Amino acid sequence: MRLLGKKGLTVLTTCSMALVFTACGSNTATTDSKPKDNQSTTSVQTAKAEKPITLKLATWEQPTNIAALTKVNEKFHAKYPNITITLDTSKPDAAYQTLLQTRLNANDADIITDFAINPKKDWHKGAAVPPLQQYIDAGLIEDLTGKPYLNNYFPEALKNATTYKDKVWGVDIGTVTYTGVFYNKELFEKNGLKVPTTWPEMMEVSKKLKDSGVSPFTLAGKDVWPLGMVANGFIQAIEPNVEQLDKKLWSGETKFTDPVFSEIFTKYQQMLNYTEKDFMGIDYASVVGRFATGKAAMMPDGIWNSGAIEKANPSLKFGYFPMPASDKAENNKNFFGKYDMSLLVAAKSANKDAALKYLEFISQPDIYNEFINTVGFLPTQPNVKFTNPFMQEVAPLASSLKLAMDVIWQAPQGAGDYTGSPTPVQFLKPAGKETPEEIMQKMQKEWEVEMKNAK
């Protein structure tokens, strides 16, 4: 699913202070089903004798995620009829971190979903401590080290996503790439186009589509965060060693006014100029439908939306290629992304045993396989068999997924509007009102102030 912005996510680390948050807008959905026909009467009667339990699972709003979790919840309820799952959701932005903070500190959550722990790097002096790291340090997340079902996952997934201070705190149930571009194969064929492998080729494809009356791109500008997510594809192609770039920014060796950022913002602006009119009025819930119905030939987005595209238009033939933002084809071959949804148990949950049963249940290979095929993630378990032709095509290409810049990035403490993320493209014309040069100057000015405060 999508990415939560780093700006505005700093949370309070003590339970008493967090009680300031007395309310948080959210939605709830209950997964409840009658016993299946093939379920034995004895097992049902035994379960009825057990105390009814309602597990509260906090997660963000994303249609395919909710659909996949709902399927798992129904199967879990069939096995444990006395346990009902309630989904507690909010939008996938800073509001979700507020929801987590409120629920965890009020002991009002049993299971939560988040991204990888992503602790601060050694060179992030003065950076805000990531929220999930704060929750763990505050004793709000249950230690899962040694649970047998952890052996079902790739060791590197556990190490890179949910290990902190040599302990395992959750299970990461999928990786995603969001530096690629969905494209309409029929529109490409109709206009005699091939998948672009360099930026000049991308601009040539865009011009031909526009000249033929087809909008080259669609974007969900209204929600803002999708714009920043897409920018990762530009960073990775233009400067593939993003960890080195991050280090140099923090050391002062690289500045936001340097040519690498000029190239990133200039090319991103060129893409915006080929994006359908009024894209800043399109929200994330609507953008898939616009692509699926042919309103635009390309949609830069995360791989997770492949299922939503198929649902919106089952007959659509579409593919996915890395954003070719570099002029060099060899720099445009890789997908970048992150470890996506991790499941974690609240340490102070009144229903901890039931919550741990849930993690064990979803980790079973057969249950996990069905989950992956519904959600559209790349697997963190071996031997997953994709039933989706699109995923069968893309999965091998994304098998060597590299971490995106916004995963490594940590905003300085008290970051302003221009340094809360590495690419504040929402200010860039025509999304905003500023030129690449104006944005770069403001970023560097803010950054220098923040680095002085960090010292």
C-alpha positions as CSV (number, residue, x, y, z in Angstrom):
1,M,0.0,0.0,0.0
2,R,1.1,3.3,0.1
3,L,3.4,5.3,1.8
4,L,3.1,7.3,5.0
5,G,4.8,10.6,4.8
6,K,7.8,11.1,7.2
7,K,6.8,14.7,8.0
8,G,4.4,14.9,10.9
9,L,4.9,11.4,12.1
10,T,6.9,12.0,15.2
11,V,5.0,10.5,18.1
12,L,5.0,10.9,21.9
13,T,7.1,8.2,23.6
14,T,5.3,8.1,26.9
15,C,1.9,6.7,27.5
16,S,0.8,9.6,29.7
17,M,1.5,12.2,27.1
18,A,-0.2,10.2,24.4
19,L,-3.4,10.4,26.3
20,V,-3.7,14.0,25.0
21,F,-5.1,12.3,21.9
22,T,-8.5,11.4,23.2
23,A,-10.1,10.8,19.8
24,C,-9.1,9.7,16.4
25,G,-11.3,9.4,13.3
26,S,-11.4,5.9,12.0
27,N,-13.7,3.3,10.5
28,T,-14.4,-0.1,11.7
29,A,-15.5,-3.2,9.8
30,T,-16.3,-6.6,11.4
31,T,-15.4,-9.9,9.8
32,D,-18.0,-12.4,11.0
33,S,-19.2,-15.5,9.4
34,K,-21.3,-18.6,10.2
35,P,-19.6,-21.9,10.6
36,K,-18.9,-23.6,7.3
37,D,-21.0,-26.5,6.3
38,N,-18.1,-28.9,6.6
39,Q,-17.2,-27.7,10.1
40,S,-17.9,-30.4,12.7
41,T,-20.7,-29.8,15.2
42,T,-18.3,-30.8,18.0
43,S,-15.7,-28.2,17.1
44,V,-18.5,-25.5,17.0
45,Q,-19.9,-26.6,20.3
46,T,-16.4,-26.6,21.9
47,A,-15.8,-23.1,20.5
48,K,-19.1,-21.8,21.8
49,A,-18.1,-22.9,25.2
50,E,-15.1,-20.6,25.0
51,K,-15.3,-16.9,25.8
52,P,-16.2,-14.8,22.8
53,I,-13.3,-12.6,21.8
54,T,-13.1,-9.6,19.5
55,L,-9.7,-8.9,18.0
56,K,-9.1,-5.3,16.9
57,L,-6.8,-5.1,13.9
58,A,-5.6,-1.6,13.0
59,T,-4.7,-1.0,9.4
60,W,-4.8,1.6,6.7
61,E,-7.5,2.0,4.0
62,Q,-6.4,0.3,0.7
63,P,-9.0,-1.8,-1.1
64,T,-6.8,-4.8,-2.0
65,N,-5.3,-4.9,1.4
66,I,-8.7,-4.9,3.1
67,A,-10.0,-7.6,0.6
68,A,-7.1,-9.8,1.3
69,L,-7.3,-9.4,5.1
70,T,-11.0,-10.0,5.0
71,K,-10.5,-13.4,3.3
72,V,-8.0,-14.4,6.0
73,N,-10.2,-13.2,8.7
74,E,-13.1,-15.3,7.5
75,K,-11.0,-18.4,7.4
76,F,-9.6,-17.6,10.9
77,H,-13.1,-17.1,12.2
78,A,-14.2,-20.5,10.7
79,K,-11.3,-22.2,12.6
80,Y,-11.9,-20.2,15.8
81,P,-15.6,-19.3,15.8
82,N,-15.4,-17.6,19.2
83,I,-13.0,-15.0,17.8
84,T,-14.3,-12.1,15.7
85,I,-11.9,-9.7,13.8
86,T,-12.7,-6.0,13.7
87,L,-10.7,-3.8,11.3
88,D,-9.9,-0.3,12.6
89,T,-8.9,1.9,9.7
90,S,-7.9,5.3,8.6
91,K,-6.4,7.0,5.6
92,P,-2.8,5.9,4.7
93,D,-1.1,9.1,5.8
94,A,-0.2,10.9,9.0
95,A,-3.7,10.2,10.3
96,Y,-2.9,6.5,10.5
97,Q,0.1,7.1,12.8
98,T,-2.2,9.1,15.0
99,L,-4.6,6.2,15.1
100,L,-1.8,3.8,16.0
101,Q,-0.5,6.1,18.7
102,T,-3.9,6.6,20.2
103,R,-4.9,2.9,20.2
104,L,-1.6,1.5,21.5
105,N,-1.3,3.9,24.4
106,A,-5.0,3.4,25.3
107,N,-4.5,-0.4,25.1
108,D,-7.3,-0.4,22.5
109,A,-5.6,-2.5,19.8
110,D,-4.7,-6.2,19.6
111,I,-2.9,-6.4,16.2
112,I,-1.5,-3.5,14.2
113,T,-0.1,-3.2,10.7
114,D,2.8,-1.0,9.9
115,F,5.7,-0.9,7.5
116,A,9.3,-2.1,8.2
117,I,10.8,-0.9,11.5
118,N,13.4,1.1,9.6
119,P,15.5,2.4,12.6
120,K,17.6,5.5,12.3
121,K,21.0,5.0,10.6
122,D,24.2,6.0,12.4
123,W,24.6,9.1,10.2
124,H,21.0,10.4,11.0
125,K,22.2,12.7,13.8
126,G,19.2,14.8,14.9
127,A,16.7,12.9,12.9
128,A,13.3,12.2,14.4
129,V,13.0,8.7,15.8
130,P,10.7,6.6,13.5
131,P,7.3,5.9,15.1
132,L,7.5,2.1,15.1
133,Q,10.9,2.3,16.8
134,Q,9.3,4.5,19.4
135,Y,6.5,2.0,20.0
136,I,9.0,-0.8,20.5
137,D,11.2,1.2,22.8
138,A,8.1,2.2,24.9
139,G,7.2,-1.5,25.4
140,L,4.1,-1.4,23.3
141,I,5.0,-4.2,20.8
142,E,5.2,-7.9,21.7
143,D,8.5,-9.7,21.1
144,L,8.0,-12.6,18.7
145,T,11.6,-14.0,18.8
146,G,11.6,-17.7,18.7
147,K,8.1,-18.3,17.4
148,P,8.1,-21.4,15.2
149,Y,6.1,-19.8,12.3
150,L,8.9,-17.3,11.7
151,N,10.7,-20.1,10.0
152,N,8.1,-19.9,7.2
153,Y,9.6,-16.5,6.1
154,F,12.7,-15.6,4.2
155,P,15.4,-14.9,6.8
156,E,16.4,-11.7,5.0
157,A,12.7,-10.4,5.3
158,L,12.8,-10.9,9.1
159,K,16.2,-9.3,9.3
160,N,15.5,-6.3,7.1
161,A,11.9,-5.6,8.0
162,T,11.0,-6.6,11.6
163,T,14.3,-7.1,13.5
164,Y,15.4,-4.4,16.0
165,K,18.0,-4.8,18.8
166,D,18.4,-8.4,17.7
167,K,14.8,-9.3,18.4
168,V,12.0,-10.0,16.0
169,W,8.9,-7.8,16.5
170,G,6.6,-8.8,13.7
171,V,6.1,-10.7,10.5
172,D,6.4,-8.8,7.2
173,I,3.8,-10.3,4.8
174,G,5.0,-8.8,1.5
175,T,7.2,-6.5,-0.4
176,V,6.2,-3.9,-3.0
177,T,7.7,-1.8,-5.7
178,Y,6.3,1.6,-6.5
179,T,8.9,2.9,-8.9
180,G,7.3,1.4,-11.9
181,V,4.7,2.5,-14.5
182,F,1.5,0.6,-15.4
183,Y,0.9,0.9,-19.2
184,N,-2.0,0.1,-21.4
185,K,-0.7,-2.5,-23.9
186,E,-3.5,-1.9,-26.4
187,L,-2.9,1.8,-26.5
188,F,0.8,1.3,-27.0
189,E,0.2,-1.2,-29.8
190,K,-2.4,1.0,-31.5
191,N,0.1,3.9,-31.6
192,G,3.1,1.7,-32.6
193,L,4.9,2.3,-29.3
194,K,7.4,0.2,-27.4
195,V,8.2,0.2,-23.7
196,P,10.7,3.1,-23.1
197,T,14.0,2.3,-21.6
198,T,15.5,5.8,-21.4
199,W,14.1,9.2,-20.5
200,P,14.4,10.5,-24.1
201,E,12.4,7.5,-25.2
202,M,9.8,8.2,-22.5
203,M,9.4,11.7,-23.7
204,E,9.0,10.5,-27.3
205,V,6.3,8.0,-26.3
206,S,4.5,10.7,-24.3
207,K,4.6,13.2,-27.2
208,K,3.2,10.6,-29.6
209,L,0.4,9.7,-27.2
210,K,-0.5,13.3,-26.7
211,D,-0.5,14.0,-30.4
212,S,-2.9,11.1,-30.9
213,G,-5.3,12.6,-28.4
214,V,-4.4,10.2,-25.5
215,S,-3.3,11.5,-22.1
216,P,0.1,10.0,-21.5
217,F,-0.2,9.9,-17.7
218,T,-2.7,10.0,-14.9
219,L,-1.8,10.7,-11.2
220,A,-3.7,11.0,-7.9
221,G,-2.6,14.5,-7.1
222,K,-5.4,15.4,-4.7
223,D,-4.0,13.1,-2.0
224,V,-0.5,14.5,-2.5
225,W,1.4,11.5,-1.1
226,P,1.2,9.6,-4.4
227,L,3.2,12.4,-6.1
228,G,6.1,11.9,-3.6
229,M,5.8,8.1,-4.0
230,V,6.3,8.4,-7.8
231,A,9.3,10.7,-7.3
232,N,11.2,7.7,-5.9
233,G,11.4,6.3,-9.3
234,F,13.2,9.4,-10.5
235,I,15.7,9.4,-7.6
236,Q,16.6,5.8,-8.0
237,A,17.2,6.0,-11.8
238,I,19.2,9.2,-11.7
239,E,21.2,8.3,-8.6
240,P,20.9,4.5,-8.0
241,N,23.1,4.5,-4.9
242,V,20.5,6.2,-2.7
243,E,22.1,5.2,0.6
244,Q,25.2,7.0,-0.5
245,L,23.2,10.0,-1.6
246,D,21.5,10.1,1.8
247,K,24.8,9.9,3.7
248,K,26.2,12.8,1.6
249,L,23.2,14.9,2.3
250,W,23.6,14.5,6.0
251,S,27.3,15.1,5.9
252,G,26.9,18.2,3.7
253,E,28.9,16.8,0.9
254,T,25.8,16.9,-1.4
255,K,23.4,19.8,-1.4
256,F,19.8,20.0,-2.6
257,T,21.0,22.7,-5.1
258,D,23.3,20.2,-6.8
259,P,22.8,19.0,-10.4
260,V,21.4,15.6,-9.3
261,F,18.3,17.3,-7.8
262,S,18.0,19.7,-10.7
263,E,17.7,16.7,-13.0
264,I,15.2,14.9,-10.7
265,F,12.9,17.9,-10.4
266,T,13.2,19.0,-14.1
267,K,12.3,15.5,-15.4
268,Y,9.5,15.1,-12.9
269,Q,8.1,18.4,-14.1
270,Q,8.3,17.2,-17.7
271,M,6.2,14.2,-16.7
272,L,3.6,16.4,-15.0
273,N,3.3,18.4,-18.2
274,Y,2.2,15.2,-20.0
275,T,-0.2,14.3,-17.2
276,E,-4.0,14.6,-17.8
277,K,-5.5,17.9,-17.1
278,D,-6.7,18.7,-13.6
279,F,-4.8,15.7,-12.1
280,M,-4.6,17.6,-8.8
281,G,-8.3,17.0,-8.5
282,I,-8.0,13.2,-8.8
283,D,-7.9,11.2,-5.6
284,Y,-6.2,7.8,-5.1
285,A,-9.6,6.0,-5.0
286,S,-10.4,7.2,-8.5
287,V,-7.1,7.1,-10.4
288,V,-7.2,3.3,-11.0
289,G,-10.5,3.6,-12.7
290,R,-9.2,6.3,-15.0
291,F,-6.3,4.2,-16.1
292,A,-8.5,1.0,-16.4
293,T,-11.0,2.8,-18.7
294,G,-8.4,4.2,-21.0
295,K,-8.4,7.8,-19.9
296,A,-4.6,7.7,-19.8
297,A,-2.1,5.3,-21.3
298,M,0.3,5.2,-18.3
299,M,-0.1,5.3,-14.5
300,P,3.0,5.5,-12.3
301,D,2.0,3.6,-9.1
302,G,2.7,0.7,-6.7
303,I,2.4,-2.9,-7.9
304,W,-0.3,-3.5,-5.3
305,N,-2.9,-1.9,-7.5
306,S,-2.7,-4.6,-10.2
307,G,-5.7,-6.4,-8.7
308,A,-7.7,-3.2,-8.5
309,I,-7.0,-2.5,-12.2
310,E,-8.2,-6.1,-13.1
311,K,-11.3,-5.6,-11.1
312,A,-12.1,-2.3,-12.7
313,N,-11.6,-3.7,-16.2
314,P,-11.1,-7.5,-16.5
315,S,-10.4,-7.4,-20.2
316,L,-7.7,-4.7,-20.0
317,K,-4.2,-5.9,-21.2
318,F,-1.6,-4.0,-19.2
319,G,2.0,-4.3,-18.1
320,Y,4.5,-2.7,-15.7
321,F,8.0,-1.3,-16.4
322,P,10.6,0.6,-14.3
323,M,10.4,4.4,-14.5
324,P,13.1,5.2,-17.1
325,A,14.1,8.5,-15.6
326,S,17.8,8.2,-16.5
327,D,19.2,8.8,-19.9
328,K,21.2,5.6,-19.5
329,A,19.2,2.4,-20.1
330,E,21.4,0.4,-17.7
331,N,20.2,2.6,-14.8
332,N,16.5,2.0,-15.6
333,K,16.5,-1.8,-15.2
334,N,15.7,-2.2,-11.5
335,F,12.6,-1.8,-9.4
336,F,12.8,-0.2,-6.0
337,G,10.5,-0.4,-3.1
338,K,10.1,-1.6,0.4
339,Y,8.9,-4.2,2.8
340,D,5.3,-3.4,3.0
341,M,2.7,-4.6,5.5
342,S,4.0,-6.0,8.8
343,L,1.8,-7.5,11.4
344,L,2.6,-6.8,15.0
345,V,0.9,-7.7,18.3
346,A,0.2,-5.1,20.9
347,A,2.2,-6.0,24.1
348,K,-0.6,-4.8,26.4
349,S,-3.4,-6.5,24.5
350,A,-6.0,-8.2,26.7
351,N,-6.4,-10.8,23.9
352,K,-2.7,-11.4,23.3
353,D,-3.0,-15.2,23.0
354,A,-5.7,-14.9,20.3
355,A,-3.7,-12.2,18.5
356,L,-0.6,-14.5,18.4
357,K,-2.8,-17.3,17.0
358,Y,-3.8,-14.9,14.2
359,L,-0.1,-14.3,13.3
360,E,0.5,-18.0,13.3
361,F,-2.6,-18.6,11.2
362,I,-1.7,-16.1,8.4
363,S,1.8,-17.5,8.4
364,Q,0.7,-21.0,7.3
365,P,1.9,-21.5,3.7
366,D,-1.6,-22.2,2.2
367,I,-3.2,-19.2,3.9
368,Y,-0.3,-17.0,3.0
369,N,-0.4,-18.1,-0.6
370,E,-4.0,-17.1,-0.9
371,F,-3.4,-13.8,0.8
372,I,-0.5,-12.9,-1.6
373,N,-2.6,-13.7,-4.6
374,T,-5.3,-11.4,-3.4
375,V,-3.3,-8.5,-2.1
376,G,-0.8,-8.1,-5.0
377,F,2.4,-8.1,-2.9
378,L,5.6,-9.8,-3.8
379,P,6.1,-12.7,-1.3
380,T,8.3,-12.9,1.8
381,Q,7.8,-16.7,1.9
382,P,9.2,-19.2,-0.6
383,N,7.1,-21.4,-2.9
384,V,4.3,-19.0,-3.6
385,K,2.4,-19.9,-6.8
386,F,0.8,-16.9,-8.5
387,T,-2.5,-17.4,-10.1
388,N,-2.5,-13.8,-11.5
389,P,-0.9,-13.6,-15.0
390,F,0.3,-10.1,-14.3
391,M,2.1,-11.1,-11.2
392,Q,3.6,-14.2,-13.0
393,E,5.1,-11.7,-15.5
394,V,6.3,-9.1,-13.1
395,A,7.5,-11.1,-10.0
396,P,10.7,-12.4,-11.7
397,L,11.6,-8.9,-12.7
398,A,11.2,-7.6,-9.2
399,S,12.9,-10.5,-7.5
400,S,16.0,-8.3,-6.9
401,L,14.1,-5.5,-5.3
402,K,16.2,-2.7,-3.9
403,L,15.2,-0.3,-1.0
404,A,13.8,3.0,-2.2
405,M,15.1,6.4,-1.1
406,D,12.1,7.2,1.1
407,V,12.7,4.0,3.1
408,I,16.3,5.0,4.0
409,W,15.4,8.7,4.4
410,Q,14.9,10.1,7.8
411,A,13.6,13.7,8.2
412,P,15.5,16.0,10.6
413,Q,13.8,16.8,13.9
414,G,11.2,19.5,13.3
415,A,11.6,19.3,9.5
416,G,9.8,22.0,7.5
417,D,7.5,21.7,4.5
418,Y,10.4,21.3,2.1
419,T,12.6,18.8,3.9
420,G,9.9,16.4,5.3
421,S,10.6,14.3,2.3
422,P,13.5,14.1,-0.2
423,T,11.3,15.3,-3.1
424,P,8.5,17.8,-2.2
425,V,7.2,17.6,-5.8
426,Q,3.7,18.8,-4.7
427,F,5.1,22.4,-4.9
428,L,6.4,21.9,-8.5
429,K,4.5,23.4,-11.4
430,P,1.9,22.4,-12.6
431,A,1.1,20.6,-9.3
432,G,2.1,23.7,-7.4
433,K,3.4,27.1,-8.3
434,E,7.2,26.8,-8.1
435,T,10.1,26.0,-10.4
436,P,12.7,23.3,-9.7
437,E,15.2,26.0,-8.8
438,E,12.9,27.7,-6.3
439,I,12.1,24.4,-4.6
440,M,15.8,23.4,-4.4
441,Q,16.8,26.7,-2.9
442,K,14.1,26.4,-0.2
443,M,15.1,22.8,0.5
444,Q,18.7,23.7,1.0
445,K,17.9,26.8,3.2
446,E,15.6,24.7,5.5
447,W,18.1,21.8,5.6
448,E,21.0,24.1,6.7
449,V,18.9,25.5,9.6
450,E,17.9,22.0,10.6
451,M,21.4,20.6,10.5
452,K,22.6,23.5,12.8
453,N,19.8,22.7,15.2
454,A,20.7,19.0,15.1
455,K,24.2,19.8,16.3
